[in-house]
């Protein structure tokens, strides 16, 4: 009806499923790094919501619930000690230049959460790469603390480049320094499988991503390439698992055809390995996904053209 007011928030079922899958990871971020993690999550979501609301009001549209997925994913990609104002600035940048300048939900080329992270990653490199918090010890962990007391200058992903050794179980459970949501491979896998089971994420992207990563990284490791760590530890130590399940499977910035999804995922996996091995960055998943976002539309186009040509050849 024309007289009905536009609702403030438009809730989308797929976005709700992503938020449900992220809930255990959010809780674990507090357990590992204290209640400051919740403050970061709240600040990022509030900044993301207000930014989108400013644009949506101009367009006379509702704010989509996808903004809370963006705000949460962005916050979970941050170090637990990052100053709040940097986190807020990154959330604003991600929504503005990763989403709203393209026309809003469903029109963006790049993943907004990773757009914001890439911005503060290159703008505030010291805070994003050398100021990490060690997980809080004790039975209650971070539930009994505000923030980590121990600060480290390196994550397992960085230290593996120097041939440092980390127990597999420690990396799997998440008792290491790292981003708020990227330390526990176990929770990332469980949350990701929930997305796939509920069809909020496409398994082709995830599966081909891991195949691409392990294929290239195992080869580099066996050849004794400098900075090529043990493939299993390299996978568990960074944000590859979290990134493949939650960022790479973004239905808006990713490809739409199944064939392109296989190519897209493999590209991310291969580039994650190459960037982490040959660049100064400790991990390459973020940049790999943003690069893949850029080529997703043309990959879809190429697949469609190939199908048309194949169909035409079959009927002539």
N, C-alpha and C positions, 0 to 999 in steps of 0.2 A: 504494500500500500504506500502511496506517495506521501501520506501524512505521517508515516512512522519514522521515529528518530533513528539515526544510525547508531547501532550499538558501539560502546566504547571499545570492546575487544571482540574480535571474531575468533572463536575457538575452533580449531581444526583437529579432527580425530588423529591424523598421523602425527601431528605435533605433540598431542597429549601422550601418545605412545612413546615418543622419544623422551619426554620429560619423565615418564614413569621409569623408563630404562635407566635414566641418569640418576634417579633418586639414591640408590645404594652407593654410587660413586660420590655423590654430594656428601652423604653421611660419612663416608670413609675419609673424605678430604678434611672434615672436622676432626675425626679420630686421629689422623696422622699429623695434622698441622695446627690444631686448635681452632678456637671460635673465630679467630681473625679470618679464616677461610669463609665462614658464613657472611662476615662483613663484606669481603671482596665480592662474593656472589650476589649479595643484595645490592651493592653499589653498582655493579656492572649491569644487572637486570634493570635497575631503576633508570640508569643513564640510557640504556638501550630503548626502554619503553618511552621515556620522555622525548627522545630524539625522533623515534618513529611517529609518536603522537603529534609532534610539531608538523611533520610532513603530511600525516594523514588528515589533520584538521584542514590543511590547505586544499588537499584533494577531496575533502568531504567524504572520507572513507574511514573504516574502522581500523584500529590497530590489530594486526593478526597475531595469533598466539605464537607464531614462529619467532617473534621477537624474543620471547622468553627462552626458546631453544638457543637462539643466537647468544643471548646474554649469559646463559649458563655454560654453554660450550666455550665461549670466550674466557669466562672466569676460570674454568677448569684447565685452561691452557696456560695459566699464569703461574709464576713462582709465588709461593705463599708469603714472601716478604715484600712483594712489589708495593710501592706507595699507592695509596688509594687514588690519588689524582691522576696517576699514569693509567691505572686501570679504567677509570672513568673516561679519560681522553681516548683510549683505545676503543672502548665500546661506542662512543659517539662517532668516531671515525669509521668504524666498521659498518654501522647502520647507515651512515650518511653516504659514504663513498663505495661501500660494498653492496648496497641494496637500494636506497631511496633515489639516488641519482639515475638509476636505471628505470625507475617508475614504480618501485615497490615490490611486494612479494610476487614471486613467479616470473620476474623479468630480469633479475640480477644474473650476471655472468659468473661472478666470483662468490665463493662462500663468505658471507659477511663476518663471521666469527674469525676466520683466518685472515681476512683483510685487515681487521683491527689488530690482530696479533702481529702480523707482518709489519704494520706501521710502527708499533711500539718496539718491536724487535730490532728494527734498524735505527730507530730514534733514540732508544735508551738501552743500548747494547749491554752496558755493564750490569744494569739491574736485571736484564733478561737472561744473561748467560753466566753471571759470576756471583749472584747473591741468592743462594738457595738455603732452605731450612731443612735441617735433619728431622725426621719423624720424631714425635714426642713419645718417650718411653712411659712405662707404667701400665697397670691394668686398664685404667680408664683412658689412657692416652691423651689426646687433645681435648677430650670432653672435660678434662679437669684443668685445662690451661688455655690461655688466650692465643699464644703464638710460640713457635719454636725458640728455645734458648740457644741452641747450637746452630751456627751458620757455617755452611761450607761453600767453597768456591767452585765446586764441580759436582756434576751429576754422574751416575754410572755411564751414561752415554759418552760423556767427555773422557772419563777415566779409562774406559775400555780401549780408547785409541792409544793409550800408553801401556797396553797389555796388562792392566790391572785385572784382578780376578774377583768376581762376585758370585756368591752361591746362587744357584738357579732358584731355590725356594724363596730366598730373600727378594729376588727380582719379581718372582711370580706373585707373591703376596703383597708386595708394595712397601716393604720396610726400607725404603731408600729415599734419598733426596730426589726432588723432581717437581714437576708441575702439580697443581692441586688434584687433577683428575687422571694423570698419566702414569702414576707409579705402580698401581696394582693391575697387573696383566689379568689376574683372575676376574676381578670385577668388570674390567673392560670387555673381556670375552663373554661373561654371563650377560651383561647388558646388551652387547652386540648381538648375541644369539637371540635375545628377546626381541630385538628389532627385526631380525630376519624372520623369526617365527610369526610375528604379527604383520609381516610384509610392510613394515615401515622402512626397511632397508633392503637393497637388492643383493642377494648372495653372490652374484656373478662378479660384482666389483670387488667384494672382499676376498673371495677365493682367488681370483686372478691376481689381485694385489699381493697376497702372500706368496703365490707361486712365483711371481716376478721378482719379489724381494729375495726369496731364498735361492732362486736359481742363480741370480747374479752375485749375491753376497757370498754364497758357498763357493762359487768359482773364484772370486777375488781372494777369499780366505785360503783356499787350497793352493793358490798361486803365491801365497805369502805376501800379498800386497800390503804396503804400509797402511796402517789405520783400519784395515779390514778385520774387525773382531770376529770371534766365534759367532756364526749366524744366529744361533738360538739366543745367546746372551744379548746380541745386538738387537734382536727383535723385542726381547723382554725389557731391555734397559731404557728404551726411548719411548716415543709416543706413537710408534707405528701401529700397534694394535688398536689403541684408542682412536687414532686418526683414521684407520681404514674402516672401522665400524661406524663411527659417528660423524666424521667430516666428509670422507670420500663418498659416502652414500647419500649425501644431500640430494634430494630429487630435483631441486631447482637448478643447481649449478652443475649437475652431472648430466651425462647423456641419457637419451630416452629410448634408444633401441638396444636390444639385448646384445647384438654383436658389438656395438660400440662400447657397451659396458665392459665386456671382456677386455677390449683393447685399452680402455680408460684405466681400469684397475691395474692391469699389467704395467702400464706406463708409470703409474704412481709407485708401484712396488719397485720397479727397476730404478727409477729416478731417486727414490728414497735411499736406496743402497749407494748409488753413485755419489749423491750429494754428501751423504754422511761420511763416505770414505775419502773423497778427494777435495772436499771443501774444509774451511775452518770451522763450520758449524758442527755441533755435536750430533745433530740429527737432520734429516732432510725431508721428512714427511710433509711439513707445512708448505715448503716451497714446491714440492712435487705435486701436491694437490692443487695449488694455485695455478701452476703451469698446466696441469691437466684440465682445470676449469676453462682455461683459455682456448684449448683445442677441442673441448667437448662438442660445441655446435658443428664444427666442420667435420668432426668424426661421424656424427649422426648423419650429416649431409652425404658424406662419402659412402656410408653404408646404404642409405636409401637409393643413391644413384647406382650402386653396385647391384642392389636387388632388382631395380628396374631393368638394368642391362641384362641381368641373368634371366629375368622373366621374358624379356623380349627375345633373347636368343633361344629360349625354350619353346617359344610359340612360332618361330619362323623356320 
